[in-house]
Amino acid sequence: MRVVLGVSGGIAAYKACSLLRLFTEHGHDVTVVPTAAALQFVGAPTWSALSGKPVSTEVWTSVHEVPHVRIGQSADLVVVAPATADLLAKAAHGLADDLLTNTLLTARCPVAFAPAMHTEMWEHPATQANVATLRERGAHVIDPAVGRLTGKDIGAGRLPEPEQLYAACLAIVDSGRAAPVHEAGGGAVGGARDLEGRRVVVSAGGTREPLDPVRYLGNRSSGKQGVAVARAAADRGAKVTLVAANVSLAVPDGIDVVHVETTLELQRAVEEAAADADVVVMAAAPADFRPVSVSESKIKKSSDREAGLRVELVENPDIVRGLVAAREARGTGAPFIVSFAAETGDANGSVMDHARAKFLRKGSDLQVVNEVGADLTFGKDDTTVHLLRRGSDEATTVGPASKDVVADALWDAISPLLD
């Protein structure tokens, strides 16, 4: 694949070096086109050494080869990472004052932008309007991650990790052509669009229940499986809403994202989105309990507290059971509800024993079971799951496989049941 990697002038330019490396190590031909400002962060010799090609920012270099036209015309993908607010504004308004912006105007292949900037700049109405314009024209804008920014600031605007950007780029290219038939383990055969016209809600990540302004009760869920499920649904044609609980992963454009923190916030967001949904997949890991009260100031250590700290907890609502009850009250068969069971075995039963009991209590239509624990599932790229279907005693096992393969296998199981 012939890739143009555009780099604009942000501190996150250093991450683009790793993205470049991922492309070249997987055999892709990459031409790096930095802006003049980008070279203030990472110099031309670095880009040339990593790509194996000369690097230029000017349209006048090798002018007889018409690079401002040729580079864009011959590419299979153009990705700009990082894309600053300035670069997004130029692209949205068709400005072309250097080699990169000229290339963006001449490209007829998929074009992706990975914005990176401070939160205030990302949330500014002008930036959001430019992003909306680019998306309306068919460009892919990958939402920035939430996390540590330049200095001590934390918020939305962080460039996603190179591995996430690389996966998103491959998905963008693959979405423009029929996908190959997957190996055993699932996959949308022939690039099926079997969810076209469906409305899907997916939850992902782990909720956090605050103890004080600093501490919280939470879990190790990264949100990788939920994001993979949302991405697979969108690739199959669904209109997807992702309710993300403390997720810092890159999410493909075209998916509506609602960010939440606590279990009660997750419940409200899911119930609102589920009102007109065809499918709800509860892949998030909500906390089962929350503190009865939250301290307004940080809880201090005390030499007088010999007995330790006592925290009174109250049980959180069961979101899946609430969705099932609401569906029964409406007297409809929609939405189709998928629950997740992250379980460990103990003296009272195996993983599957506890999972089957939970499936019975919740009343969902399909349950995804995985074993969790040290070095299992949470944060990993590969997993093994067992699918339990309402009315059947058999469990279907998928894996060990990547979470993307598991996501496709899940939709392979759900799709035939929707009609």
C-alpha positions as CSV (number, residue, x, y, z in Angstrom):
1,M,0.0,0.0,0.0
2,R,1.3,3.5,-0.9
3,V,0.8,5.8,2.1
4,V,1.3,9.5,2.5
5,L,2.0,10.4,6.1
6,G,1.4,14.1,6.6
7,V,2.8,15.6,9.8
8,S,1.8,19.0,11.1
9,G,3.5,21.1,13.7
10,G,2.5,19.7,17.1
11,I,4.4,18.2,20.0
12,A,2.8,14.9,19.2
13,A,4.9,14.7,16.0
14,Y,7.3,12.4,17.8
15,K,4.6,9.7,17.9
16,A,4.3,9.8,14.1
17,C,7.8,8.3,14.0
18,S,6.4,5.1,15.6
19,L,3.4,5.2,13.2
20,L,5.8,5.5,10.3
21,R,7.8,2.5,11.6
22,L,4.6,0.4,11.8
23,F,3.8,1.1,8.2
24,T,7.2,0.4,6.9
25,E,7.8,-2.7,9.0
26,H,4.5,-4.2,7.6
27,G,5.8,-3.6,4.0
28,H,4.0,-0.4,3.1
29,D,5.6,2.3,0.9
30,V,5.5,5.6,2.9
31,T,6.1,9.1,1.7
32,V,6.4,11.5,4.6
33,V,5.2,15.1,4.0
34,P,5.8,17.3,7.0
35,T,4.9,21.0,7.3
36,A,7.6,23.5,8.0
37,A,6.4,23.7,11.6
38,A,6.6,20.0,12.0
39,L,10.3,20.1,11.2
40,Q,10.7,22.2,14.3
41,F,9.7,19.1,16.4
42,V,11.2,16.3,14.3
43,G,13.9,17.0,11.7
44,A,14.0,16.0,8.0
45,P,16.9,13.5,8.6
46,T,14.7,11.4,11.0
47,W,11.9,11.2,8.5
48,S,14.2,10.3,5.6
49,A,16.0,7.6,7.6
50,L,12.8,6.0,8.8
51,S,11.0,6.1,5.4
52,G,14.0,5.6,3.1
53,K,13.0,8.6,1.0
54,P,13.9,12.3,0.8
55,V,11.6,14.6,2.6
56,S,10.4,18.1,1.5
57,T,7.8,20.6,2.6
58,E,7.9,22.8,-0.5
59,V,6.1,22.5,-3.8
60,W,9.3,23.8,-5.5
61,T,11.5,20.7,-4.7
62,S,11.8,18.5,-7.8
63,V,9.3,20.8,-9.5
64,H,9.7,19.0,-12.8
65,E,8.0,15.9,-11.2
66,V,5.0,18.1,-10.1
67,P,5.1,16.6,-6.6
68,H,2.1,18.7,-5.3
69,V,-0.1,16.7,-7.7
70,R,1.7,13.4,-8.2
71,I,2.0,12.5,-4.5
72,G,-1.7,12.7,-3.8
73,Q,-2.7,11.1,-7.1
74,S,-0.6,8.0,-6.5
75,A,-1.5,7.3,-2.9
76,D,-3.8,4.6,-1.5
77,L,-4.1,6.4,1.8
78,V,-3.3,9.9,3.1
79,V,-3.1,10.2,6.9
80,V,-2.2,13.3,8.8
81,A,-0.9,12.6,12.3
82,P,-0.8,14.8,14.2
83,A,-3.3,17.2,12.6
84,T,-3.2,20.5,14.3
85,A,-6.2,23.0,14.5
86,D,-4.4,25.1,11.9
87,L,-4.0,22.1,9.5
88,L,-7.7,21.1,10.0
89,A,-8.8,24.7,9.2
90,K,-6.7,24.8,6.1
91,A,-8.0,21.4,4.9
92,A,-11.6,22.4,5.6
93,H,-11.3,25.6,3.6
94,G,-9.2,24.2,0.7
95,L,-6.1,26.3,1.4
96,A,-2.9,25.1,-0.2
97,D,0.2,26.9,0.8
98,D,2.7,24.0,1.2
99,L,3.2,20.5,-0.1
100,L,1.0,18.8,2.4
101,T,-2.1,21.0,1.9
102,N,-1.6,20.7,-1.9
103,T,-1.4,16.9,-1.5
104,L,-4.7,16.9,0.4
105,L,-6.5,18.7,-2.4
106,T,-5.2,16.3,-5.1
107,A,-5.7,13.0,-3.2
108,R,-8.5,10.8,-4.5
109,C,-7.9,8.0,-2.0
110,P,-9.2,7.8,1.6
111,V,-7.9,10.7,3.7
112,A,-7.7,10.4,7.5
113,F,-6.9,13.1,10.1
114,A,-5.7,12.3,13.6
115,P,-6.2,15.6,15.5
116,A,-3.9,16.4,18.5
117,M,-4.1,19.7,20.4
118,H,-5.1,21.1,23.8
119,T,-8.7,20.4,24.9
120,E,-9.8,24.0,24.5
121,M,-8.7,24.1,20.9
122,W,-10.3,20.7,20.1
123,E,-13.6,21.8,21.7
124,H,-13.6,25.3,20.1
125,P,-16.7,25.7,17.8
126,A,-14.4,26.7,14.9
127,T,-12.4,23.4,15.2
128,Q,-15.6,21.3,15.6
129,A,-17.1,23.1,12.5
130,N,-14.0,22.3,10.5
131,V,-14.1,18.6,11.6
132,A,-17.8,18.4,10.6
133,T,-17.0,19.9,7.2
134,L,-14.2,17.4,6.5
135,R,-16.4,14.5,7.6
136,E,-19.3,15.7,5.3
137,R,-16.8,15.7,2.4
138,G,-15.9,12.1,3.1
139,A,-12.7,12.5,5.1
140,H,-12.1,10.4,8.1
141,V,-11.4,12.2,11.4
142,I,-10.2,10.0,14.2
143,D,-11.3,11.4,17.5
144,P,-8.4,12.2,19.8
145,A,-7.8,10.3,23.0
146,V,-8.4,11.6,26.5
147,G,-5.3,11.8,28.6
148,R,-2.1,13.7,29.5
149,L,-1.4,16.6,27.2
150,T,1.5,19.0,27.0
151,G,2.6,20.0,30.5
152,K,0.3,19.1,33.3
153,D,-3.0,19.4,31.4
154,I,-5.3,16.4,31.1
155,G,-8.3,16.1,28.7
156,A,-9.5,15.4,25.2
157,G,-6.9,16.2,22.5
158,R,-4.2,13.6,23.0
159,L,-2.9,11.8,19.9
160,P,-3.9,8.1,20.1
161,E,-1.1,5.6,20.4
162,P,0.6,4.6,17.1
163,E,-0.7,1.1,17.3
164,Q,-4.3,2.3,17.5
165,L,-3.8,4.8,14.7
166,Y,-2.2,2.0,12.5
167,A,-5.2,-0.2,13.1
168,A,-7.6,2.6,12.4
169,C,-5.8,3.4,9.1
170,L,-6.1,-0.2,8.0
171,A,-9.8,-0.3,8.8
172,I,-10.3,2.9,6.8
173,V,-8.7,1.4,3.8
174,D,-10.4,-2.0,4.2
175,S,-13.8,-0.3,4.5
176,G,-13.4,1.0,1.0
177,R,-13.1,-2.5,-0.5
178,A,-14.7,-5.8,0.0
179,A,-13.2,-7.7,2.9
180,P,-11.7,-11.1,2.3
181,V,-13.3,-14.2,3.8
182,H,-11.9,-14.6,7.3
183,E,-10.3,-17.7,8.7
184,A,-12.3,-19.9,11.1
185,G,-13.2,-17.8,14.1
186,G,-15.6,-15.3,12.5
187,G,-15.7,-12.3,10.3
188,A,-18.1,-10.6,7.9
189,V,-17.8,-12.9,4.9
190,G,-17.3,-10.9,1.7
191,G,-17.5,-7.6,3.5
192,A,-21.2,-8.2,4.4
193,R,-23.3,-5.1,5.3
194,D,-25.8,-7.2,7.3
195,L,-26.4,-4.4,9.8
196,E,-27.3,-1.7,7.3
197,G,-30.1,0.5,8.7
198,R,-29.8,-1.0,12.2
199,R,-29.2,1.3,15.3
200,V,-26.7,-0.2,17.7
201,V,-25.7,0.9,21.2
202,V,-22.4,-0.4,22.6
203,S,-20.9,0.3,26.0
204,A,-17.2,0.0,26.7
205,G,-14.6,0.5,29.4
206,G,-14.8,0.5,33.2
207,T,-16.7,2.9,35.5
208,R,-15.2,4.8,38.3
209,E,-16.9,5.6,41.6
210,P,-15.3,8.5,43.4
211,L,-14.2,8.3,47.0
212,D,-12.9,11.8,47.2
213,P,-11.6,14.3,44.6
214,V,-8.5,12.1,44.1
215,R,-9.5,8.5,44.6
216,Y,-12.1,6.2,43.1
217,L,-13.2,2.6,43.0
218,G,-12.8,1.0,39.6
219,N,-11.6,-1.9,37.6
220,R,-9.1,-2.9,35.0
221,S,-11.3,-2.8,31.9
222,S,-9.6,-0.9,29.0
223,G,-12.6,-0.8,26.6
224,K,-10.7,-2.6,23.8
225,Q,-13.4,-5.2,23.3
226,G,-16.3,-2.7,23.4
227,V,-14.5,-0.4,20.9
228,A,-13.9,-3.5,18.6
229,V,-17.6,-4.4,18.8
230,A,-18.6,-0.9,17.9
231,R,-16.1,-0.7,15.1
232,A,-17.3,-4.0,13.6
233,A,-20.9,-2.9,13.8
234,A,-20.1,0.3,12.0
235,D,-18.2,-1.6,9.3
236,R,-21.3,-3.8,8.7
237,G,-23.4,-0.7,8.1
238,A,-25.0,0.0,11.5
239,K,-25.5,3.5,13.0
240,V,-23.5,3.1,16.2
241,T,-23.6,4.9,19.5
242,L,-20.6,4.1,21.8
243,V,-21.1,4.9,25.5
244,A,-17.5,5.0,26.7
245,A,-16.7,4.8,30.4
246,N,-13.2,6.2,30.9
247,V,-11.9,4.9,27.5
248,S,-8.8,6.5,26.0
249,L,-8.7,4.5,22.8
250,A,-9.1,5.9,19.3
251,V,-12.6,5.5,17.9
252,P,-13.3,5.5,14.2
253,D,-15.1,8.5,12.8
254,G,-18.8,7.9,12.1
255,I,-19.5,6.5,15.6
256,D,-21.3,8.7,18.0
257,V,-19.4,8.7,21.4
258,V,-20.9,9.5,24.7
259,H,-18.3,9.8,27.5
260,V,-19.3,8.8,31.0
261,E,-17.5,8.1,34.3
262,T,-19.7,6.5,36.9
263,T,-22.2,3.6,36.7
264,L,-25.2,5.8,37.2
265,E,-24.0,8.0,34.3
266,L,-23.5,4.9,32.2
267,Q,-27.0,3.7,33.0
268,R,-28.6,7.0,32.0
269,A,-26.6,7.3,28.8
270,V,-27.3,3.7,27.7
271,E,-31.0,3.9,28.6
272,E,-31.4,7.1,26.6
273,A,-29.6,5.7,23.6
274,A,-31.4,2.3,23.8
275,A,-34.9,3.9,23.4
276,D,-34.8,3.5,19.6
277,A,-32.0,0.9,19.2
278,D,-32.2,-2.5,17.5
279,V,-29.3,-3.9,19.6
280,V,-27.6,-3.0,22.9
281,V,-24.3,-4.6,23.6
282,M,-23.2,-4.1,27.2
283,A,-19.5,-4.7,26.9
284,A,-18.6,-2.2,29.7
285,A,-17.6,-3.3,33.2
286,P,-19.7,-1.2,35.5
287,A,-18.8,-1.1,39.2
288,D,-21.1,-3.2,41.3
289,F,-20.9,-0.9,44.3
290,R,-20.3,2.8,45.0
291,P,-19.5,4.7,48.2
292,V,-22.6,6.0,50.1
293,S,-20.9,9.3,50.5
294,V,-18.1,11.1,48.6
295,S,-15.7,13.3,50.6
296,E,-15.4,16.9,49.3
297,S,-11.7,17.0,50.2
298,K,-9.0,14.4,49.9
299,I,-9.1,11.8,52.7
300,K,-5.9,12.2,54.7
301,K,-3.8,9.5,56.4
302,S,-4.0,9.7,60.2
303,S,-1.8,8.2,62.9
304,D,-4.9,7.9,65.1
305,R,-6.7,5.7,62.6
306,E,-5.4,2.4,63.8
307,A,-8.4,0.4,62.6
308,G,-7.9,1.7,59.0
309,L,-10.4,3.4,56.8
310,R,-14.0,2.2,56.6
311,V,-16.0,2.9,53.5
312,E,-19.7,2.2,53.4
313,L,-20.8,1.0,50.0
314,V,-24.2,0.8,48.3
315,E,-25.1,-1.5,45.4
316,N,-25.3,0.0,41.9
317,P,-28.3,-0.8,39.7
318,D,-28.1,-3.7,37.2
319,I,-28.2,-1.9,33.9
320,V,-28.9,-5.0,31.8
321,R,-31.8,-6.1,34.0
322,G,-33.2,-2.6,33.8
323,L,-33.1,-2.7,30.0
324,V,-34.8,-6.1,29.9
325,A,-37.5,-4.8,32.3
326,A,-38.1,-1.7,30.2
327,R,-38.4,-3.9,27.1
328,E,-40.9,-6.1,28.7
329,A,-42.9,-3.1,29.9
330,R,-43.1,-1.8,26.3
331,G,-44.2,-5.3,25.1
332,T,-41.7,-5.2,22.2
333,G,-38.9,-7.5,21.2
334,A,-36.4,-4.7,20.7
335,P,-33.8,-4.0,21.5
336,F,-31.9,-7.3,21.3
337,I,-29.8,-7.2,24.5
338,V,-26.3,-8.7,24.8
339,S,-24.7,-8.9,28.3
340,F,-21.1,-9.6,29.2
341,A,-19.9,-11.7,32.1
342,A,-16.3,-11.3,33.3
343,E,-16.0,-14.1,35.7
344,T,-13.5,-16.0,37.9
345,G,-13.9,-19.5,39.3
346,D,-14.0,-20.1,43.0
347,A,-15.0,-22.8,45.6
348,N,-18.7,-22.3,44.7
349,G,-18.4,-23.0,41.0
350,S,-16.5,-22.6,37.7
351,V,-16.4,-19.6,35.4
352,M,-19.2,-21.1,33.3
353,D,-21.3,-22.0,36.4
354,H,-21.3,-18.4,37.6
355,A,-21.8,-17.2,34.0
356,R,-24.9,-19.3,33.5
357,A,-26.4,-18.2,36.8
358,K,-25.8,-14.6,35.8
359,F,-27.4,-15.1,32.4
360,L,-30.5,-16.5,34.1
361,R,-30.7,-13.5,36.4
362,K,-30.2,-10.9,33.8
363,G,-32.6,-12.1,31.2
364,S,-30.6,-10.9,28.2
365,D,-30.8,-12.6,24.8
366,L,-27.1,-13.4,24.4
367,Q,-24.2,-13.5,26.9
368,V,-20.5,-13.2,26.2
369,V,-18.5,-15.0,28.9
370,N,-14.8,-14.5,29.5
371,E,-12.5,-15.5,32.3
372,V,-10.7,-12.6,33.9
373,G,-7.8,-12.4,36.3
374,A,-4.0,-11.8,36.4
375,D,-2.8,-11.4,32.8
376,L,-6.2,-12.4,31.4
377,T,-8.6,-10.4,29.2
378,F,-8.3,-6.8,30.6
379,G,-6.1,-4.6,28.5
380,K,-5.0,-7.6,26.3
381,D,-5.3,-7.7,22.5
382,D,-6.3,-11.4,22.4
383,T,-9.0,-13.2,24.3
384,T,-11.2,-16.3,24.4
385,V,-15.0,-16.0,24.9
386,H,-18.0,-18.3,25.2
387,L,-21.3,-17.3,23.8
388,L,-24.5,-18.3,25.6
389,R,-27.8,-18.0,23.7
390,R,-31.2,-17.8,25.3
391,G,-33.0,-21.1,24.9
392,S,-29.9,-23.2,24.2
393,D,-27.7,-25.1,26.6
394,E,-24.7,-25.1,24.3
395,A,-21.9,-22.6,24.5
396,T,-20.0,-21.4,21.4
397,T,-16.3,-20.8,22.0
398,V,-14.4,-18.2,20.0
399,G,-10.7,-17.8,20.4
400,P,-8.0,-17.5,21.4
401,A,-8.2,-14.7,18.9
402,S,-7.9,-10.9,18.6
403,K,-10.7,-8.8,20.0
404,D,-11.5,-7.7,16.4
405,V,-12.1,-11.3,15.4
406,V,-14.2,-11.9,18.5
407,A,-16.2,-8.8,17.7
408,D,-17.0,-10.0,14.2
409,A,-17.9,-13.5,15.5
410,L,-20.3,-11.8,18.0
411,W,-22.1,-10.0,15.2
412,D,-22.1,-13.2,13.1
413,A,-24.1,-14.7,16.0
414,I,-26.4,-11.7,16.5
415,S,-27.2,-10.7,13.0
416,P,-29.3,-13.8,12.0
417,L,-31.4,-13.4,15.2
418,L,-32.5,-9.9,14.5
419,D,-35.1,-10.8,11.8
